[in-house]
Every structure is written in structure tokens, then in C-alpha cells.
Amino acid sequence: MKPEETVDYNIKVAWHAISRMYNTQAAQNDITTSIGFVLLNIDQEKGTPATKIAPLLGLETRSLTRILRSMEEKGLIYKQADSVDKRSVRIFLTPLGLEKKEVSRQTVRHFNLKVREKIPQSQLDSFFKVAAQITGMIEGKTLFEDFVLKSLRQETSAS
């Protein structure tokens, strides 16, 4: 099977193109794509618990910690102890963070509007359905069960 005939290759190529495009836009505003996505997931009024952000973005906690530190250094966010659960920290946007969040929101919105101008809704619906099915297969953690069992059987029979 040629790489361009595989599902994962096409998803990766598309994501890298989108990521490069977002990084170009983000760099013009002195942020990164990762920072933009974090900004978009912080509640402007109530803040967002730090522990809730990583799962929203599919990030490892270590990666988020580095991003949040960078965001704090750039003056985009500040941390505050949760008023209910003092062990928890909430992330809030500074005025600069609000400004960069709006830039990020407009960038994502513009991209989606341009895609929707060129690709019919029926094709987008099919794309969303297929993407959800692939994600479900992966998150169900059953994708490789039969593969692993088959491999184990082959190893056992070869011994």
C-alpha cells in the first residue's frame, strides 16, 4: 500500500498543512498554535481549571505545563486558587490574553468559513462522520485486539 493510499498518511498530511498555516498566522501575533488553542479553551469569565485544559486539547500534562508557563511569561494568563477547591488552580486570561484569544478565534473562524465556501456540506458531513468513527475505533482501544491475538497465536504455533 502506498503512503498516499493510507488513512493515517492523509490525516497527517492534512493536519501538518493546517498546523503550518495556523503557525504562520500565530507567529504574526507573537503566539504559537498551541497557545492559540489553549486560549480558545479558557473561559473568559470563570477561568478554567488547569486540570481540565490538557484533556480538552489532547495534550500531555507536561506539555501543557510548559505552554502555560510560556503564556504566563508572555502576560497572556494568570493563575488563581479556586475559590471552592483551594487545591485546584484556575487559569484566567489577562487583557492581552483576551486580545490574542480573539485573534485565534477569528483565525479558526476564517479557515472554517473558507473551507465551507469550497467544500459542500454533504462532503463535510461525511468527513465528520468518518473522523468520528476513526476516533471511536482508536479510543475504544479495540483496534488492535484481533491483531495482537493473531500475532500471539502465530508466535505460539511457531514455537
Solvent accessible surface area in square Angstrom, and as a share of the most:
residue,aa,sasa,rsa
1,M,190,0.85
2,K,124,0.53
3,P,77,0.49
4,E,100,0.45
5,E,108,0.48
6,T,32,0.19
7,V,91,0.52
8,D,101,0.52
9,Y,77,0.29
10,N,73,0.38
11,I,90,0.46
12,K,110,0.47
13,V,69,0.39
14,A,52,0.40
15,W,114,0.40
16,H,91,0.40
17,A,45,0.35
18,I,44,0.22
19,S,21,0.14
20,R,154,0.56
21,M,66,0.30
22,Y,18,0.07
23,N,66,0.34
24,T,74,0.43
25,Q,71,0.32
26,A,10,0.08
27,A,73,0.57
28,Q,130,0.58
29,N,42,0.22
30,D,99,0.51
31,I,11,0.06
32,T,65,0.38
33,T,16,0.09
34,S,48,0.31
35,I,5,0.03
36,G,7,0.07
37,F,57,0.24
38,V,0,0.00
39,L,0,0.00
40,L,49,0.24
41,N,47,0.24
42,I,2,0.01
43,D,57,0.29
44,Q,95,0.42
45,E,142,0.64
46,K,138,0.59
47,G,2,0.02
48,T,12,0.07
49,P,25,0.16
50,A,26,0.20
51,T,107,0.62
52,K,118,0.50
53,I,0,0.00
54,A,8,0.06
55,P,98,0.61
56,L,108,0.54
57,L,44,0.22
58,G,71,0.68
59,L,56,0.28
60,E,110,0.50
61,T,100,0.58
62,R,174,0.64
63,S,29,0.18
64,L,6,0.03
65,T,65,0.38
66,R,141,0.51
67,I,25,0.13
68,L,10,0.05
69,R,124,0.45
70,S,38,0.24
71,M,0,0.00
72,E,72,0.32
73,E,138,0.62
74,K,78,0.33
75,G,32,0.30
76,L,2,0.01
77,I,4,0.02
78,Y,98,0.37
79,K,93,0.39
80,Q,93,0.41
81,A,57,0.44
82,D,15,0.08
83,S,95,0.61
84,V,140,0.81
85,D,51,0.27
86,K,147,0.62
87,R,213,0.78
88,S,27,0.17
89,V,61,0.35
90,R,53,0.19
91,I,0,0.00
92,F,31,0.13
93,L,15,0.08
94,T,25,0.14
95,P,115,0.72
96,L,73,0.36
97,G,0,0.00
98,L,72,0.36
99,E,99,0.45
100,K,27,0.11
101,K,22,0.09
102,E,74,0.33
103,V,45,0.26
104,S,11,0.07
105,R,100,0.36
106,Q,83,0.37
107,T,32,0.19
108,V,43,0.24
109,R,129,0.47
110,H,108,0.48
111,F,49,0.20
112,N,61,0.31
113,L,93,0.46
114,K,95,0.40
115,V,40,0.23
116,R,106,0.39
117,E,121,0.54
118,K,168,0.71
119,I,67,0.34
120,P,75,0.47
121,Q,92,0.41
122,S,77,0.50
123,Q,108,0.48
124,L,13,0.06
125,D,75,0.39
126,S,63,0.41
127,F,126,0.53
128,F,97,0.40
129,K,132,0.56
130,V,76,0.44
131,A,39,0.31
132,A,65,0.51
133,Q,100,0.44
134,I,43,0.22
135,T,64,0.37
136,G,41,0.40
137,M,102,0.46
138,I,99,0.50
139,E,125,0.56
140,G,42,0.41
141,K,169,0.72
142,T,79,0.46
143,L,72,0.36
144,F,122,0.51
145,E,100,0.45
146,D,98,0.51
147,F,121,0.51
148,V,74,0.43
149,L,93,0.46
150,K,114,0.48
151,S,38,0.25
152,L,93,0.46
153,R,156,0.57
154,Q,110,0.49
155,E,111,0.50
156,T,103,0.60
157,S,95,0.61
158,A,89,0.69
159,S,128,0.83
